[in-house]
Amino acid sequence: MLHAMATRSRVVGMCFGILNPKRTFVPEASQKLISIALAQCSSLLETATLYRAANQHARNLETKVQERTQELEKSKEEAQAATRVKSEFLAT
């Protein structure tokens, strides 16, 4: 038995099952149950993937904010130093 594992947006995998050679017929209700279970598994897999991607994006943004904050603090210190030098120059 081969069944696609898919969500509305994409295929996330395939499920392969070996049937008992003595039972080659799978009732329609069992087939529907398998389809429902695999759809739920597919949704869980996609949710986990999206969650990991969102967390990675948040970490990247946090790193960028920290880097930019450091750059701005350095620029502020340089501007304050320049203002002090200018003030000292004008005071003489």
C-alpha positions in Angstrom: 0.0 0.0 0.0 1.4 3.4 -1.0 -0.1 6.6 0.2 0.9 10.3 -0.3 1.5 12.4 2.8 0.3 15.8 1.8 -1.1 19.1 3.1 -3.0 21.6 1.1 0.2 23.4 0.1 2.7 20.6 -0.6 3.6 16.9 -0.4 5.7 16.1 2.7 6.3 12.5 2.0 5.0 9.0 1.1 3.8 6.2 3.4 4.5 2.6 2.3 2.9 -0.3 4.0 3.1 -4.0 3.4 -0.2 -5.8 3.5 -0.7 -9.3 4.9 -0.6 -11.6 1.9 -3.7 -13.4 3.2 -5.7 -10.1 3.2 -5.4 -8.3 -0.1 -8.6 -6.3 0.4 -8.6 -3.2 2.6 -12.1 -2.0 3.5 -13.0 1.5 2.4 -13.5 2.7 6.0 -9.9 1.5 6.8 -8.6 3.3 3.8 -10.3 6.6 4.9 -9.0 6.2 8.4 -5.5 5.7 7.1 -5.9 8.8 4.9 -7.1 10.9 7.8 -4.2 9.7 10.1 -1.6 10.5 7.4 -3.2 13.9 6.7 -2.8 14.7 10.4 0.8 13.5 10.4 1.5 15.6 7.3 0.0 18.7 9.0 2.2 18.0 12.1 5.3 17.7 10.0 4.6 20.9 8.1 3.8 22.7 11.3 7.1 21.6 12.9 9.0 22.7 9.8 7.3 26.1 9.8 7.9 26.5 13.5 11.6 25.8 13.1 11.8 28.3 10.2 10.0 31.0 12.3 12.4 30.4 15.2 15.4 30.6 13.0 14.1 33.8 11.5 13.5 35.3 15.0 17.1 34.4 16.0 18.5 36.0 12.9 16.5 39.1 13.5 17.7 39.2 17.1 21.3 38.9 16.0 20.8 41.7 13.4 19.2 44.0 16.1 22.2 43.4 18.4 24.7 44.1 15.7 22.9 47.3 14.6 22.6 48.4 18.2 26.3 48.0 18.7 27.0 49.9 15.5 24.7 52.8 16.7 26.3 52.9 20.1 29.8 53.1 18.5 28.6 55.9 16.2 27.0 57.7 19.2 30.3 57.5 21.1 32.3 58.8 18.1 29.8 61.7 17.7 30.1 62.5 21.4 33.9 62.4 21.2 33.8 64.7 18.1 31.5 67.1 20.0 33.9 67.2 23.0 36.9 67.9 20.7 35.0 70.7 18.9 33.9 72.2 22.3 37.5 72.1 23.5 38.7 73.7 20.3 36.2 76.5 20.5 36.9 77.1 24.2 40.6 77.8 23.5 
